[in-house]
């Protein structure tokens, strides 16, 4: 778990790694082993963009030494700016799935190591 705070200590963003994909991901993706899922919540991406870059790069960097072959993440389909942000790091859109709790379509992305 990564917690990102500003100088005054206010929480701006969290990043968590998991080895289990959410229930709303397509079943064929759940057959893979050696995966990580990045889940993040950012209140102010503009304030955290440099730290977020470091975290994404670090996760990608340490994945091979942890035998990780794929890194997944998702974002709301209505947020093309965030999707293109992740694409800059090499993540590719592979599916769209409805989030059962929020009733929103999510873009599912993968980074292949």
C-alpha positions as CSV (number, residue, x, y, z in Angstrom):
1,X,0.0,0.0,0.0
2,X,1.3,3.4,-0.9
3,X,-0.1,6.5,0.8
4,X,0.6,9.9,-0.8
5,X,0.2,13.0,1.3
6,X,1.0,16.7,0.7
7,X,3.3,18.8,2.9
8,X,0.6,19.4,5.5
9,X,-0.2,15.7,5.8
10,X,-3.5,15.7,3.9
11,X,-4.1,12.4,2.0
12,X,-4.1,12.9,-1.7
13,X,-3.9,9.4,-3.1
14,X,-3.6,5.7,-2.3
15,X,-2.2,2.9,-4.4
16,X,-2.6,-0.8,-3.4
17,X,-1.3,-4.0,-5.1
18,X,-3.3,-7.2,-5.1
19,X,-2.8,-10.6,-6.6
20,X,-6.6,-11.1,-7.1
21,X,-8.7,-9.4,-9.8
22,X,-12.1,-8.0,-9.0
23,X,-15.3,-10.0,-9.6
24,X,-16.3,-7.7,-12.5
25,X,-13.3,-8.5,-14.6
26,X,-13.9,-11.0,-17.4
27,X,-13.4,-14.6,-16.4
28,X,-10.7,-15.3,-19.0
29,X,-8.4,-12.8,-17.3
30,X,-8.8,-14.5,-13.9
31,X,-7.1,-17.7,-15.2
32,X,-3.7,-16.0,-15.3
33,X,-1.3,-16.4,-12.3
34,X,1.6,-14.1,-11.5
35,X,-0.4,-10.9,-11.8
36,X,-0.7,-7.7,-9.8
37,X,-3.7,-5.4,-9.8
38,X,-3.1,-1.7,-9.0
39,X,-6.1,0.0,-7.4
40,X,-5.8,3.7,-6.8
41,X,-7.9,6.5,-5.5
42,X,-6.5,10.0,-6.2
43,X,-8.3,13.1,-5.0
44,X,-6.0,15.5,-6.9
45,X,-4.0,13.8,-9.6
46,X,-2.5,17.1,-10.7
47,X,-0.9,17.5,-7.2
48,X,0.4,14.0,-7.2
49,X,1.4,13.4,-10.8
50,X,5.2,13.2,-10.1
51,X,4.8,10.8,-7.2
52,X,2.3,8.7,-9.1
53,X,4.8,8.5,-11.9
54,X,7.4,7.2,-9.5
55,X,5.0,4.6,-8.0
56,X,3.9,3.3,-11.4
57,X,7.5,3.0,-12.6
58,X,8.5,1.3,-9.3
59,X,5.7,-1.2,-9.5
60,X,6.7,-2.0,-13.1
61,X,10.4,-2.2,-12.1
62,X,9.9,-4.6,-9.2
63,X,7.4,-6.9,-11.0
64,X,9.9,-9.2,-12.7
65,X,11.8,-9.9,-9.5
66,X,8.5,-11.0,-7.9
67,X,7.7,-13.3,-10.9
68,X,4.9,-11.0,-12.0
69,X,4.0,-11.3,-15.7
70,X,1.0,-8.9,-16.0
71,X,-0.1,-5.8,-14.2
72,X,-3.8,-4.8,-14.4
73,X,-5.6,-1.6,-13.5
74,X,-8.9,0.0,-14.5
75,X,-10.4,3.5,-14.7
76,X,-13.8,4.9,-15.5
77,X,-14.5,4.8,-19.2
78,X,-15.7,8.4,-19.1
79,X,-12.1,9.5,-18.1
80,X,-10.1,9.4,-21.3
81,X,-7.4,11.7,-19.8
82,X,-6.6,9.1,-17.1
83,X,-6.7,6.3,-19.6
84,X,-4.2,8.1,-21.8
85,X,-2.1,8.8,-18.7
86,X,-1.8,5.0,-18.1
87,X,-1.1,4.4,-21.8
88,X,2.0,6.5,-21.5
89,X,3.4,3.9,-19.3
90,X,2.6,1.0,-21.7
91,X,-0.8,-0.1,-20.4
92,X,-3.2,-1.2,-23.1
93,X,-7.0,-1.3,-23.0
94,X,-8.1,-4.9,-23.2
95,X,-11.8,-4.9,-22.1
96,X,-14.7,-2.8,-20.8
97,X,-16.7,-4.1,-17.8
98,X,-19.5,-2.7,-15.7
99,X,-18.6,-2.1,-12.1
100,X,-21.4,-3.7,-10.1
101,X,-21.4,-1.3,-7.2
102,X,-21.0,2.0,-9.1
103,X,-22.9,0.9,-12.3
104,X,-20.2,2.5,-14.4
105,X,-18.3,1.1,-17.3
106,X,-14.6,0.6,-16.5
107,X,-11.8,0.4,-18.9
108,X,-9.6,-2.6,-18.0
109,X,-5.9,-2.1,-18.9
110,X,-2.9,-4.4,-18.8
111,X,0.9,-4.0,-18.8
112,X,2.7,-7.1,-20.0
113,X,6.1,-7.6,-18.5
